[in-house]
């Protein structure tokens, strides 16, 4: 018997907010979080340190009080994490919890002989995440079906054409599609001095224009929008071999179809925690083999290990050499006191300053998430609390701006913002990666879904 048309309609809502108060689901989130924490600890001891010790992944067996601190911190924050991704803000917060918060708590407490100096900073991190979860709930839950207005879609297409022409004119003779081993060679070819227009065109093209076009094409079933966006992502990869240009369209498509067909499974926090756990176990198993080393280095090291490692690296470096007091942010730098860091040739790129300190012969840009790059580097533990407050305001604003929009557009479209916040300064994300532009788009460029697009 064939299913009726109404039975085949995609699901738009993900569970309901009341599920956050379901004691069984809350206990399941808590248990899954502790299982992931134990797996990260196991990965740290049995893969990160044996294979990547020369990159700074030391392991020292924790004392009982450290285990108690880690478990109690994770349990406390797990009581506030949503049981599923139901809003654009949740799409930022749940990955932060899974890929930044839990690894940072676990790895930090076992990366040095004495980790007691990090306890105030870790406590501030826990408090900041709890504040962000509260801000998300105060921002309201999604309740509408707004989509991009026709005039806005046309404007995006025109902008895409202009940006594509600019990038092809600038890099046309230098575009190459290289493998992982050729990444840095390709970047050396194309990362010469470029003007402000080229720099912003390239950044917004990757982080906003192509994601917006892809999310719109998927939502409204417009194939040529999808194809244009895929061409754009491929162009960016051909220019400077950014792996995110490959990962981003795949992630946006996966999130879109997850929301459309199986949101209660794919977007469940429990599912995400357990999938991350399984992936880490696989990384430990295959990480030393020639075939699996690349996969393990991307997921176990780059995605899970480095966000935790940079927490201690930034803490140790800036506690010893002085804080930046946010003077690396251009606007604040005009008012903030001049620091010794300003004399460094890599200033104001603090990731390069930290990278040069820990890996002097490698030319590493040791980027970090907002709590390390904007919090610890600026003012230590106090800086984490300040940035935590700014982050909470941003989360509240994102939810307020996007809550009337269709979930199948808002969540995939804002996925690049999650990518950026996990790996870059909050100020850089807002000013250079399209954060403010996204807020303006959601505020000004929507209309009810009552038209068939051109």
Buried (B, 14 or more C-beta within 10 A) or exposed (E): EEEEEEEEEEEEEBBEBEBBEBEEBBEBBBBBBBBBBBBBBBBBBBBBBEBBEEBBBBBBEBEEEBBEBBBEBBBBBBEBBBBBBBBBBBBBBBBBBBBBBBBBBBBBBBBBEEBEEBBEBBBBBBBBBBBBBBBBBEBBBBEBBBBBBEEBBEEBBEBBEEBBEBBEEBBEEEBBEBEEEEBBEBBEBBEEEBEEEBEBBBBBBBBBBBBBBBBBBBBBEBEEBBEBBBBBBBBBBBBBBBEBBBBBBEBBBEBBBBBBEBBBEBBBBBBBBBBBBEBBBBBBEBBEEEEBBBBBBBBBBEBBBBBBBBBBBBBBBBBEBEBBBBBBBEEBBEEBEEBEBEEBEBBBBBBBBBBBBBBEEEEBBBBBBBBBBBBBBBBBBBBBBBBBBBBBEBBBBBBBBBBBBBBBBBBBBBBBBBBBBBBBBBBBBBBBBBBEBBBEBBEEBBEEBEEEBE
